[in-house]
Amino acid sequence: MYTLDNLKHLKTLGQHAPTAMAAFTAFDAAAMAPGALAVKTKELIALAVAHTTQCPYCLHIHVDGARKAGCSDAEIAEAVMVAAALRAGAAVTHGTHCFD
């Protein structure tokens, strides 16, 4: 089901929803551009979020982006573990809803 070949269909989305796709593309580029946070930091954040959303396309894209931004294996591993901690923490805190 998940194959990088599916990314070719981004063009199809753009053809059928050009205004929305252009807005998304511009927003994505702006969000990932250097600013108060360096691109390296943004890629680590994106990588951690991709692990929490479990999007295989985002994982591929942002591992590549993190590598290009100069992230080390240790930095990537720590970003993954932060994501794992937050997912686990969310499950634990949601557990509080089980009690009244």
Residue, then its C-alpha position, 0 to 999 in steps of 0.5 A: m500500500y505504501t510505496l514511494d511511487n505513490l508520491k507521483h500522485l501529488k501532481t494529480l492532487g495539484q491538477h485537481a485542487p490547484t489552489a489548495m495544493a499551491a497553498f499547501t506547498a507554499f505553507d510547507a516551504a515557509a514552515m521548513a525555511p530557516g527562521a528562528l529555528a535552524v533547518k536542522t532543528k526543524e527537520l528533527i521536529a518533523l522527523a519526530v512528528a512523522h514518527t508520532t503520525q506514523c506517515p511513511y512518506c514523511l518519515h522518508i522525506h524527513v530522514d533524508g532532510a535531516r541527513k542533508a541538514g547534517c543530523s547525526d545518527a545520535e540526533i535522529a535516534e534522540a528525536v525518535m525517542v522523544a516521539a516515542a516518549l510523547r506517544a507513550g505519555a499521551a496513552v498514560t494521560h488518556g488513561t486518566h479518563c478511565f476513572d471518575 
